[in-house]
Amino acid sequence: MKTYLVGGAVRDGLLGRSAGSGGDRDWVIVGATPEAMRAAGYLPVGKDFPVFLHPHTREEYALARTERKTARGYHGFVFHTGPEVTLEQDLSRRDLTVNAMARTEEGRLVDPYGGARDLAEGVLRHVGPAFEEDPVRILRLARFAARWPDFRIADETLALCRRMVAAGEVDALVPERVWQELARGLMEPRPSRMLQVLRDCAALERLLPEVEALFGVPQRADYHPEVDTGVHTLMVIDMAARLEAPLPVRWAALTHDLGKATTPADILPRHIGHEERSLRLLPGLTQRLRVPGDCAALAELVAREHGHAHRCEGIGAAALVRLFDRCDAWRRPDRFEQLLLACECDARGRLGFEDQPYPQADHLRRALSAARAVDSAAVAEAALARGQRGTAVGLALHAARCDAVGRHLTGRPHPALLPAG
């Protein structure tokens, strides 16, 4: 029985990064059986094939295995494990050469498919024919391209991905796995590269047709020097990565302009009403990919309100308070901050605007702070004392907030803040 460190930990070690611990390290055992593993104290946890937890470190150890394709999609495999399965056979079923390396317990590198060479040369290349059998690997390839934007994809690997898409393999992917890989790719340093790779192999139109439809759609050059709406979208998600935005913001950045793909031709390159059209497209996308609630909610909020946020410096107190109402900024200030960050990504995700400030964010923060300073309990108590009930109390609170924001905008102090006498 021999134990090997495999996969990402070996790859990252060659890149000079920490090999990690716990779930960050994967191990393969050659020459063992499930019975021998249990006898050695390992705890079985695998559902589809034998995976065990180390009795002390709790790291995962898998028996070396081979696999056979039996149906389309991600789940269409039969796995075989046995003491006769070699390490090279196990590594041959992995996706990319840079992920198909191992180290012995003594630290010797085992690299039967040239992963170290491809890593040094900056090439993402599939290991062998097994790549074609799992469509998830197209998504993984695109995600690694987003992680290492300077790496090129081998011509033969891109050609293979195109054949897989043409054969309908990506159509068999389960929504949860598509979302998992897309979400991970959006969190990489250059998420636009993931989208571009998916476009290059024709997978984007199968997985995210609403995003694919944005490419080639023109915008006003005076506001969008990059012109192409799809290019703008790529710039926005890269800006979200640059600003280290969380996943909900990055998803909202990707989907904020979907409605521009359905703008009537007679009003192009203007996109009047695209916000409402985006809101009509988002629910179908959310349901199809099983998008988590926090990402879906922020995407709808940004799609609806980003134009208002961009123009906030030219609107009055009442309009600002209505914006805060629609965003539920009173109860969800954290989500409102995410809205502001997504809007900043949108504004700076334009050619020549990448390093420009976004003063609208501070303008809205200060106005919201003024509105939140209103003592809602005191306003409600005074309204009740005047005999007002129900919606009248809410209207009184709205009026008080509008007054507070108006005073803030004009520089007039609120009466409660004036010195006594």
Legacy VTK file of the C-alpha trace (Angstrom):
# vtk DataFile Version 3.0
C-alpha trace
ASCII
DATASET POLYDATA
POINTS 421 float
0.000 0.000 0.000
1.515 3.320 -1.160
0.303 6.840 -0.462
0.687 9.802 -2.839
-0.144 13.495 -2.538
-1.983 14.448 -5.739
-3.647 17.265 -7.630
-3.765 20.905 -6.641
-1.413 20.637 -3.698
1.356 19.305 -5.947
0.641 21.919 -8.597
0.582 24.800 -6.118
3.771 23.550 -4.520
5.548 23.798 -7.877
4.187 27.348 -8.190
5.764 28.204 -4.844
2.485 28.361 -2.986
1.527 26.572 0.183
0.260 23.066 -0.335
-2.413 23.790 2.257
-3.887 21.410 4.770
-7.109 19.592 5.508
-9.463 19.711 2.528
-6.827 21.561 0.483
-4.757 18.402 0.103
-5.829 15.227 -1.698
-4.268 11.823 -1.291
-4.423 8.648 -3.375
-3.640 5.206 -2.055
-2.454 2.496 -4.415
-2.522 -1.207 -3.619
-5.231 -1.187 -0.954
-8.813 -2.377 -0.553
-11.683 -0.774 1.360
-11.396 -3.521 3.944
-7.699 -2.797 4.477
-8.436 0.916 4.847
-11.090 0.319 7.496
-8.809 -2.096 9.297
-6.151 0.650 9.429
-8.617 2.984 11.132
-9.695 5.087 8.143
-13.303 6.264 8.179
-15.255 5.643 4.934
-17.150 8.718 3.646
-17.349 8.292 -0.138
-20.724 7.759 -1.796
-19.795 7.138 -5.432
-16.378 5.567 -4.827
-14.237 4.698 -1.791
-12.974 7.823 -0.012
-11.724 7.707 3.567
-10.827 10.170 6.298
-7.427 9.750 7.931
-7.904 8.647 11.562
-5.796 11.541 12.888
-5.547 14.360 10.310
-9.083 13.925 8.867
-7.664 14.547 5.391
-9.321 12.692 2.520
-7.687 9.593 1.070
-9.135 7.996 -2.067
-8.332 4.604 -3.467
-6.762 4.738 -6.924
-9.519 4.246 -9.463
-10.410 4.041 -13.099
-13.714 5.083 -14.647
-15.900 4.168 -17.582
-18.380 6.442 -19.345
-21.905 4.966 -19.366
-24.184 7.951 -20.069
-24.117 11.641 -20.945
-23.408 14.306 -18.355
-21.554 14.580 -15.091
-23.021 11.519 -13.375
-22.713 9.087 -16.275
-19.728 7.104 -14.952
-18.968 3.745 -13.428
-15.887 3.689 -11.186
-13.575 0.787 -10.476
-11.134 0.543 -7.595
-8.822 -2.286 -6.726
-5.288 -2.984 -5.553
-4.261 -3.563 -9.194
-5.103 0.028 -10.271
-1.878 1.994 -10.755
-1.131 5.604 -9.927
-0.642 6.380 -13.631
-4.091 4.987 -14.403
-5.601 7.121 -11.679
-3.835 10.270 -12.897
-4.851 9.584 -16.503
-8.514 10.277 -15.716
-7.801 13.781 -14.367
-8.677 16.907 -16.319
-5.505 18.925 -16.976
-1.865 17.928 -17.006
-1.075 20.524 -14.338
-3.516 18.676 -12.061
-2.251 15.189 -12.935
0.931 15.130 -10.869
1.729 13.375 -7.610
4.398 13.221 -4.946
5.584 10.144 -3.120
5.816 10.052 0.648
9.536 10.785 0.186
8.740 13.906 -1.873
9.626 12.599 -5.348
7.565 14.117 -8.158
5.566 11.677 -10.311
4.605 13.406 -13.556
3.672 10.937 -16.311
1.779 13.479 -18.475
4.101 16.492 -18.539
2.254 18.682 -16.048
5.405 20.335 -14.698
6.473 21.335 -18.194
3.043 22.778 -19.009
3.008 24.610 -15.701
6.397 26.164 -16.417
5.360 27.139 -19.944
1.943 28.457 -18.899
-0.188 25.981 -20.830
-3.544 24.478 -19.902
-3.756 21.112 -21.664
-6.067 18.141 -21.194
-4.488 14.899 -20.012
-6.112 12.532 -22.469
-9.330 11.112 -23.915
-11.037 10.979 -20.504
-11.433 14.762 -20.604
-14.075 14.411 -23.318
-16.244 12.242 -21.113
-16.973 14.875 -18.438
-18.478 18.240 -19.510
-17.738 19.768 -16.118
-14.130 19.872 -17.266
-14.966 22.611 -19.767
-16.073 24.760 -16.843
-13.023 23.816 -14.825
-10.753 24.704 -17.726
-12.434 28.114 -18.008
-12.113 28.626 -14.253
-8.397 27.845 -14.267
-7.983 30.260 -17.172
-9.563 32.933 -14.961
-7.157 32.039 -12.160
-4.097 32.231 -14.406
-4.979 34.732 -17.139
-1.468 34.588 -18.592
-1.777 30.864 -19.311
-2.807 29.871 -22.827
-5.101 26.991 -23.665
-3.596 24.328 -25.900
-5.152 24.360 -29.370
-6.054 20.698 -29.200
-7.792 21.205 -25.842
-9.909 24.083 -27.123
-10.805 22.069 -30.212
-11.843 19.170 -27.985
-14.069 21.475 -25.935
-15.777 22.672 -29.113
-16.479 19.079 -30.145
-17.942 18.339 -26.725
-20.248 21.353 -26.932
-21.337 20.426 -30.454
-22.118 16.915 -29.218
-24.478 18.345 -26.603
-22.455 17.303 -23.565
-22.865 20.631 -21.729
-26.632 20.401 -22.143
-26.596 17.433 -19.763
-24.920 19.320 -16.901
-26.902 19.635 -13.689
-27.673 23.239 -12.666
-26.043 22.977 -9.256
-22.689 21.968 -10.725
-22.831 24.689 -13.368
-23.491 27.289 -10.674
-20.728 25.914 -8.455
-18.110 26.251 -11.186
-19.371 29.628 -12.415
-19.363 30.995 -8.869
-15.825 29.784 -8.274
-14.713 31.256 -11.582
-16.265 34.621 -10.775
-14.144 34.706 -7.617
-10.893 34.237 -9.554
-8.552 37.186 -10.311
-9.707 37.595 -13.954
-13.285 36.304 -14.225
-13.669 37.746 -17.735
-11.258 35.071 -18.949
-13.695 32.361 -17.848
-16.459 33.940 -19.907
-14.156 34.390 -22.888
-13.036 30.752 -22.830
-16.650 29.609 -22.662
-17.397 31.848 -25.645
-14.409 30.500 -27.564
-15.759 26.960 -27.355
-19.411 27.986 -27.895
-20.406 26.910 -24.378
-21.496 30.335 -23.145
-24.541 30.427 -25.403
-25.604 27.051 -23.975
-24.983 27.900 -20.331
-25.597 31.673 -20.172
-27.440 32.634 -23.359
-28.567 35.895 -21.732
-24.928 36.936 -21.357
-23.848 35.640 -24.769
-26.576 37.794 -26.336
-24.890 40.971 -25.035
-21.903 40.632 -27.354
-22.212 42.727 -30.466
-24.889 44.985 -28.950
-23.736 48.632 -29.329
-23.946 51.373 -26.696
-23.490 55.127 -26.854
-19.793 55.753 -27.417
-19.838 59.011 -25.425
-20.666 57.090 -22.253
-19.299 53.669 -23.224
-16.073 54.095 -25.238
-15.796 50.306 -25.348
-19.174 50.371 -27.214
-19.859 46.611 -27.151
-22.186 45.680 -24.263
-20.585 42.267 -23.863
-17.117 43.790 -23.607
-18.462 46.221 -21.012
-19.845 43.294 -18.997
-16.442 41.612 -18.993
-14.834 44.855 -17.820
-17.385 45.193 -14.999
-16.762 41.714 -13.590
-13.016 42.268 -13.788
-13.463 45.519 -11.890
-15.426 43.584 -9.255
-12.452 41.250 -8.923
-10.051 44.185 -8.731
-12.125 45.683 -5.893
-12.244 42.257 -4.175
-16.031 42.204 -4.219
-17.946 39.272 -2.691
-19.771 36.769 -4.878
-23.220 38.470 -4.828
-21.641 41.673 -6.176
-19.768 39.781 -8.893
-22.930 37.954 -9.969
-24.833 41.245 -10.042
-22.006 42.780 -12.077
-22.335 39.975 -14.613
-26.114 40.258 -14.949
-26.872 43.957 -14.428
-27.318 44.792 -18.128
-29.037 41.682 -19.494
-31.931 43.755 -20.809
-29.680 45.555 -23.285
-29.662 42.424 -25.424
-33.417 42.903 -26.027
-33.365 46.643 -26.726
-35.514 47.398 -29.816
-33.312 48.014 -32.830
-34.948 51.363 -33.603
-33.634 52.980 -30.402
-30.076 51.585 -30.447
-27.454 52.541 -29.330
-29.576 54.007 -26.520
-31.035 51.491 -24.091
-34.120 53.160 -22.672
-35.940 50.813 -20.310
-33.241 48.158 -20.217
-33.545 47.921 -16.442
-37.121 46.608 -16.677
-36.134 44.216 -19.438
-33.284 42.900 -17.280
-35.722 42.247 -14.466
-37.854 40.152 -16.815
-34.849 38.023 -17.812
-33.342 37.459 -14.384
-35.948 35.104 -12.826
-35.554 32.543 -15.604
-31.763 32.604 -15.264
-31.982 32.396 -11.478
-34.293 29.393 -11.607
-32.358 27.608 -14.329
-29.048 27.741 -12.435
-30.509 27.492 -8.911
-28.780 30.761 -7.998
-28.599 31.281 -4.195
-31.004 33.786 -2.702
-28.456 36.431 -1.701
-26.975 36.517 -5.202
-30.376 36.543 -6.886
-31.740 39.322 -4.672
-28.758 41.600 -5.193
-28.763 40.965 -8.942
-32.371 42.137 -9.176
-31.653 45.157 -6.991
-28.654 46.231 -9.055
-30.426 45.640 -12.360
-33.311 47.837 -11.227
-31.471 50.602 -9.422
-28.008 51.065 -10.949
-29.178 53.876 -13.210
-30.742 55.725 -10.294
-27.540 55.334 -8.285
-25.455 56.734 -11.156
-27.743 59.791 -11.386
-28.244 60.286 -7.632
-26.384 63.599 -7.438
-29.045 65.229 -9.580
-32.167 64.056 -7.744
-33.929 65.534 -4.734
-34.493 64.397 -1.173
-37.846 62.711 -1.775
-36.453 60.681 -4.676
-33.470 59.636 -2.575
-35.700 58.459 0.255
-37.830 56.496 -2.204
-34.626 54.880 -3.477
-33.720 53.922 0.084
-37.227 52.536 0.556
-37.028 50.371 -2.567
-33.626 49.065 -1.492
-34.819 48.441 2.101
-31.711 50.319 3.160
-33.204 50.831 6.627
-33.093 47.126 7.476
-30.431 45.975 5.001
-27.616 48.550 5.047
-25.150 45.752 4.278
-26.934 44.894 1.042
-27.178 48.578 0.171
-23.387 48.757 0.473
-23.149 45.835 -1.944
-25.398 47.733 -4.342
-23.064 50.728 -4.173
-20.040 48.522 -4.829
-21.721 46.894 -7.829
-22.607 50.334 -9.197
-19.005 51.462 -8.777
-17.884 48.392 -10.727
-20.358 49.301 -13.467
-19.181 52.910 -13.652
-15.490 52.002 -13.646
-15.909 49.000 -15.934
-15.636 51.245 -18.982
-12.752 51.973 -21.289
-10.759 54.854 -19.840
-12.773 55.013 -16.598
-11.000 52.215 -14.741
-9.238 54.549 -12.299
-11.918 57.216 -12.029
-13.591 57.886 -8.648
-17.251 57.089 -8.040
-18.505 59.982 -5.862
-22.099 58.806 -6.081
-21.391 56.144 -3.475
-20.385 58.632 -0.782
-23.227 60.945 -1.803
-25.727 58.145 -1.167
-24.027 57.045 2.036
-24.210 60.557 3.497
-27.847 60.990 2.481
-28.756 57.617 3.972
-26.923 58.496 7.180
-28.977 61.696 7.450
-32.207 59.779 6.910
-31.286 57.058 9.398
-30.562 59.724 12.022
-34.306 60.411 12.228
-35.736 59.019 15.476
-38.453 56.829 13.990
-39.919 55.967 17.382
-40.267 59.646 18.280
-41.855 60.437 14.906
-44.337 57.583 15.329
-45.174 58.673 18.876
-45.832 62.243 17.748
-48.015 61.014 14.890
-50.051 58.867 17.244
-50.438 61.811 19.585
-51.941 63.771 16.671
-54.469 60.993 16.178
-52.793 59.512 13.101
-52.940 55.789 12.572
-51.802 53.116 10.117
-50.361 54.398 6.857
-50.488 57.960 8.156
-47.734 57.090 10.641
-45.600 55.707 7.810
-46.185 58.858 5.789
-45.091 60.978 8.738
-41.868 58.987 9.012
-41.293 59.316 5.267
-41.788 63.090 5.505
-39.348 63.332 8.409
-36.724 61.426 6.481
-37.245 63.587 3.390
-36.840 66.688 5.563
-33.632 65.305 7.080
-32.163 64.462 3.681
-33.240 67.826 2.297
-31.492 69.638 5.123
-28.401 67.543 4.519
-28.388 68.387 0.804
-28.773 72.126 1.435
-26.422 72.241 4.389
-29.156 73.309 6.808
-28.864 71.669 10.254
-31.785 69.739 11.625
-33.621 71.640 14.417
-32.712 68.918 16.912
-29.032 69.639 16.254
-29.232 73.424 16.813
-27.761 74.776 20.110
-30.314 75.521 22.843
-31.413 79.179 23.236
LINES 1 422
421 0 1 2 3 4 5 6 7 8 9 10 11 12 13 14 15 16 17 18 19 20 21 22 23 24 25 26 27 28 29 30 31 32 33 34 35 36 37 38 39 40 41 42 43 44 45 46 47 48 49 50 51 52 53 54 55 56 57 58 59 60 61 62 63 64 65 66 67 68 69 70 71 72 73 74 75 76 77 78 79 80 81 82 83 84 85 86 87 88 89 90 91 92 93 94 95 96 97 98 99 100 101 102 103 104 105 106 107 108 109 110 111 112 113 114 115 116 117 118 119 120 121 122 123 124 125 126 127 128 129 130 131 132 133 134 135 136 137 138 139 140 141 142 143 144 145 146 147 148 149 150 151 152 153 154 155 156 157 158 159 160 161 162 163 164 165 166 167 168 169 170 171 172 173 174 175 176 177 178 179 180 181 182 183 184 185 186 187 188 189 190 191 192 193 194 195 196 197 198 199 200 201 202 203 204 205 206 207 208 209 210 211 212 213 214 215 216 217 218 219 220 221 222 223 224 225 226 227 228 229 230 231 232 233 234 235 236 237 238 239 240 241 242 243 244 245 246 247 248 249 250 251 252 253 254 255 256 257 258 259 260 261 262 263 264 265 266 267 268 269 270 271 272 273 274 275 276 277 278 279 280 281 282 283 284 285 286 287 288 289 290 291 292 293 294 295 296 297 298 299 300 301 302 303 304 305 306 307 308 309 310 311 312 313 314 315 316 317 318 319 320 321 322 323 324 325 326 327 328 329 330 331 332 333 334 335 336 337 338 339 340 341 342 343 344 345 346 347 348 349 350 351 352 353 354 355 356 357 358 359 360 361 362 363 364 365 366 367 368 369 370 371 372 373 374 375 376 377 378 379 380 381 382 383 384 385 386 387 388 389 390 391 392 393 394 395 396 397 398 399 400 401 402 403 404 405 406 407 408 409 410 411 412 413 414 415 416 417 418 419 420
